[in-house]
Amino acid sequence: MAPKSDFYSNTVEATRKEGLAQKLYNATYRQHSGREAITPELGDINSFRDQLAEVRTHAVRNLDRCLAALADNLMARGVQVHWAKDAEEARQIVLHVARVNRVSSIVKSKSMATEEIELNPALQADGLEVTETDLGEYIIQLAGQRPGHIVAPACHLSTQDIADIFREKIGYDGPVEPTALTMAARAVLREKFRRAEMGVSGVNFAVADPGLLAVCTNEGNARYATSRRIHLAVMGMERIVADLAGGALVMKMLAKYSTGQRITQYTNLIAGPCPSDGAQQVHLVILDNGRSRILASRYWRILTCIRCGACVNACPVFRHVGGQSYPGCYSGPVGTILLSQFLGLRKTADLAKACSLCNYCAEACPTKMPLPEYILSLRDEAAREGLARTGEATAMSVWADVLRRPRIYRLGQKMMRWVLRPLSRNGWLSWMPGPPGNWTRVKDLPLPATRSFIRRWRSGEFNHPENADGR
Amino acid sequence: MNATLFVTCLADTFYPEAAVATLRVLRRLGYHVRCPDGQTCCGQPMFNAGHFDQSRTAARHFVDVFRDAQGPIIGPSSSCVAMVRQHYDRLFADDPAYRQAAAELAKRTFEFSEFLVKHVRLDPAAMGARFNDSVTYHYSCHFRPLGIVDEPISLIQRIPGIDYRPLERLTQCCGFGGTFSVNFPHVSEGMVRDKVDCIRRTGANWLIFSDAGCAMNITGYANRTGQPIQAMHLAQLIDQSLGT
């Protein structure tokens, strides 16, 4: 058998962590049920999902034109637009902007794109002070961890966990209580905002025409980050819509699908530098980092994602393994697809296997991405590349061959019972050899029935006056 | 009126009483029920594991066995019905003849409760049904792609005398998922533990299910952990409530 992946070992460890599943459940279920409660307000929710899918698909299908228009419109207002083909280029661009402007301190608002390119370690290695200012991200940064959820980065931590982190890292000595903890973080962050020369943000979505960058938060921190002397935004190149009507629709759907809110508390629409009382310089880094490849693949619709996290919140596997089990900053169903494309199937084949195909993500997704179908495609690719469990393909071939021979199938059924019966107690099996042993390690397996239905049907047990032919 | 029984391999092998009850209920409704005895499995296990070629072998056999079936094809399992309705099209993308035959079958293949509620519009009370015990119900994940929401529960609630206990986290997966349960047993265990906890909190004497896979998973875990759960298929509940 192939050695277990880090992901696999991480999931084993996660399921052994006392209380983790409950914390993840509390966090994801609150957002999940919030979404289920608020989306009916839109009326025909399916038609809104269709519209959003259409808006995003249109942008992704016309990405070259949308991005060119965005860049032109922003540059006309003095925004400096940079194109990064991969993570390294993106990091170098940010470092360069910081160096030429003699920046020493940077504040950040929440951005998955900067997590993806692992920006913080690169900035810190260059002697820059970097502070995350989204409360969840700040907690995670203090703890030295990676975000555990694309929307709620600290959802795997309890109030007690957070108080412990604050005690150790910022000398907190107040009560174990959310408001007090938040005020403590606020006091630290205010000072960081005051000192920082540069703010780095992500982009929730860009509007090609008239050329806007939208940054949505619930904490208002992005307002400070984007109004430092220099504002630098990093956006995945697919996070764009063609026009304002499309942008309005994304805004309408994003908050409902991510946190079950009608709208996020703060929405910044950035058009360019604002010398009077805002950023003197605005930079936009447009990041490819594998997205062009995805666009040309069968998985292209994953680029219509608006990063709301609804699929993550709906995922029962995520609720047990958490985001930190994954080999990158993305997790849950969308993370499974993105990471398989960013890191390659060989390193990520186990991610697609960690899915019970419950289809909840497909129902939750506001852009109707075919997530379960994509997961099946990944499994198909993995099987064809020999990444399935050793012997699985052979076993499946033998099984399939039996299935097209009904007599052999019925004989096999009978023999299976005959072999298993001596191993059973009171109609249950507690031990099985081979891969089925993974089942009996944690659950019993019922013994096959004495006689199968088809056998009974063939014997005439159900013959009926109206069914004289018995078939 | 003709109808054809899609037994499904798990019901055939592990829960034949679910298929017997499906047959009996359909007969009570006046259907002349046939059961092609060459049927085996729809190919779902291989398909879900990503072995599409092997799945296609089984799926072709299914199409061959059922292509001459009379009337609606009714199965006591949402995942097997979803396989035929949702995935055969993709499986036969490069095989127009089978693709067309599969599309024809997909149009008249139904899950048991879906058929009773949407097509027969069964009213258990009008048929003299009665069941004097407490039950809860496990929602199958494959109802989602089939567009089935509360059809099974509405059937249960309309049985006179029944004490229906709603299940917390109703639509959350039980952790079966075919090969998933073998590839990630520890995660599957966590999921089924949640499910069993919710079922036990209802205090119901019976768990009613619609998919044999879920039933094996839930009752298997409950049995292992010394808290056995009595379970029966929805068809068995309807059949029993209608008396002999």
Chai-1 contact restraints between the chains, C-beta under 6 A:
chainA,res_idxA,chainB,res_idxB,connection_type,confidence,min_distance_angstrom,max_distance_angstrom,comment,restraint_id
A,T11,B,V187,contact,1.0,0.0,6.0,A-B,restraint_1
A,V12,B,H186,contact,1.0,0.0,6.0,A-B,restraint_2
A,T15,B,H186,contact,1.0,0.0,6.0,A-B,restraint_3
A,T15,B,G190,contact,1.0,0.0,6.0,A-B,restraint_4
A,A21,B,G190,contact,1.0,0.0,6.0,A-B,restraint_5
A,P316,B,Q172,contact,1.0,0.0,6.0,A-B,restraint_6
A,P316,B,C173,contact,1.0,0.0,6.0,A-B,restraint_7
A,P316,B,M191,contact,1.0,0.0,6.0,A-B,restraint_8
A,V317,B,V187,contact,1.0,0.0,6.0,A-B,restraint_9
A,H320,B,V187,contact,1.0,0.0,6.0,A-B,restraint_10
A,H320,B,G190,contact,1.0,0.0,6.0,A-B,restraint_11
A,K353,B,N183,contact,1.0,0.0,6.0,A-B,restraint_12
A,A354,B,F184,contact,1.0,0.0,6.0,A-B,restraint_13
A,S356,B,C173,contact,1.0,0.0,6.0,A-B,restraint_14
A,S356,B,G177,contact,1.0,0.0,6.0,A-B,restraint_15
A,S356,B,F180,contact,1.0,0.0,6.0,A-B,restraint_16
A,L357,B,N48,contact,1.0,0.0,6.0,A-B,restraint_17
A,L357,B,G177,contact,1.0,0.0,6.0,A-B,restraint_18
A,C358,B,C141,contact,1.0,0.0,6.0,A-B,restraint_19
A,C358,B,C173,contact,1.0,0.0,6.0,A-B,restraint_20
A,N359,B,C141,contact,1.0,0.0,6.0,A-B,restraint_21
A,N359,B,R144,contact,1.0,0.0,6.0,A-B,restraint_22
A,N359,B,P145,contact,1.0,0.0,6.0,A-B,restraint_23
A,E363,B,R144,contact,1.0,0.0,6.0,A-B,restraint_24
A,R379,B,G50,contact,1.0,0.0,6.0,A-B,restraint_25
A,D380,B,G50,contact,1.0,0.0,6.0,A-B,restraint_26
A,D380,B,F52,contact,1.0,0.0,6.0,A-B,restraint_27
A,A382,B,G50,contact,1.0,0.0,6.0,A-B,restraint_28
A,A383,B,G50,contact,1.0,0.0,6.0,A-B,restraint_29
A,A383,B,H51,contact,1.0,0.0,6.0,A-B,restraint_30
A,M396,B,M46,contact,1.0,0.0,6.0,A-B,restraint_31
A,M396,B,H51,contact,1.0,0.0,6.0,A-B,restraint_32
A,M396,B,Q54,contact,1.0,0.0,6.0,A-B,restraint_33
A,S397,B,Q54,contact,1.0,0.0,6.0,A-B,restraint_34
A,A400,B,M46,contact,1.0,0.0,6.0,A-B,restraint_35
A,A400,B,Q54,contact,1.0,0.0,6.0,A-B,restraint_36
A,A400,B,T57,contact,1.0,0.0,6.0,A-B,restraint_37
A,A400,B,A58,contact,1.0,0.0,6.0,A-B,restraint_38
A,L403,B,T40,contact,1.0,0.0,6.0,A-B,restraint_39
A,L403,B,C41,contact,1.0,0.0,6.0,A-B,restraint_40
A,L403,B,A58,contact,1.0,0.0,6.0,A-B,restraint_41
A,L403,B,H61,contact,1.0,0.0,6.0,A-B,restraint_42
A,R404,B,T57,contact,1.0,0.0,6.0,A-B,restraint_43
A,R404,B,H61,contact,1.0,0.0,6.0,A-B,restraint_44
A,P406,B,G38,contact,1.0,0.0,6.0,A-B,restraint_45
A,P406,B,T40,contact,1.0,0.0,6.0,A-B,restraint_46
A,Y409,B,T40,contact,1.0,0.0,6.0,A-B,restraint_47
A,Q413,B,T13,contact,1.0,0.0,6.0,A-B,restraint_48
A,W428,B,N223,contact,1.0,0.0,6.0,A-B,restraint_49
A,P435,B,V182,contact,1.0,0.0,6.0,A-B,restraint_50
A,N438,B,V182,contact,1.0,0.0,6.0,A-B,restraint_51
A,N438,B,P185,contact,1.0,0.0,6.0,A-B,restraint_52
A,W439,B,V182,contact,1.0,0.0,6.0,A-B,restraint_53
A,R441,B,P185,contact,1.0,0.0,6.0,A-B,restraint_54
A,V442,B,P185,contact,1.0,0.0,6.0,A-B,restraint_55
A,V442,B,E189,contact,1.0,0.0,6.0,A-B,restraint_56
A,K443,B,G220,contact,1.0,0.0,6.0,A-B,restraint_57
A,K443,B,Y221,contact,1.0,0.0,6.0,A-B,restraint_58
A,K443,B,R224,contact,1.0,0.0,6.0,A-B,restraint_59
A,D444,B,G220,contact,1.0,0.0,6.0,A-B,restraint_60
A,D444,B,N223,contact,1.0,0.0,6.0,A-B,restraint_61
A,D444,B,R224,contact,1.0,0.0,6.0,A-B,restraint_62
A,L445,B,G220,contact,1.0,0.0,6.0,A-B,restraint_63
A,P446,B,F14,contact,1.0,0.0,6.0,A-B,restraint_64
A,P446,B,M216,contact,1.0,0.0,6.0,A-B,restraint_65
A,P448,B,T13,contact,1.0,0.0,6.0,A-B,restraint_66
A,P448,B,F14,contact,1.0,0.0,6.0,A-B,restraint_67
A,A449,B,P16,contact,1.0,0.0,6.0,A-B,restraint_68
A,S452,B,D12,contact,1.0,0.0,6.0,A-B,restraint_69
A,S452,B,T13,contact,1.0,0.0,6.0,A-B,restraint_70
A,S452,B,P16,contact,1.0,0.0,6.0,A-B,restraint_71
A,F453,B,V7,contact,1.0,0.0,6.0,A-B,restraint_72
A,F453,B,D12,contact,1.0,0.0,6.0,A-B,restraint_73
A,F453,B,P16,contact,1.0,0.0,6.0,A-B,restraint_74
A,F453,B,A19,contact,1.0,0.0,6.0,A-B,restraint_75
A,I454,B,D12,contact,1.0,0.0,6.0,A-B,restraint_76
A,I454,B,D37,contact,1.0,0.0,6.0,A-B,restraint_77
A,W457,B,C35,contact,1.0,0.0,6.0,A-B,restraint_78
A,R458,B,D37,contact,1.0,0.0,6.0,A-B,restraint_79
A,E466,B,H32,contact,1.0,0.0,6.0,A-B,restraint_80
A,R471,B,R34,contact,1.0,0.0,6.0,A-B,restraint_81
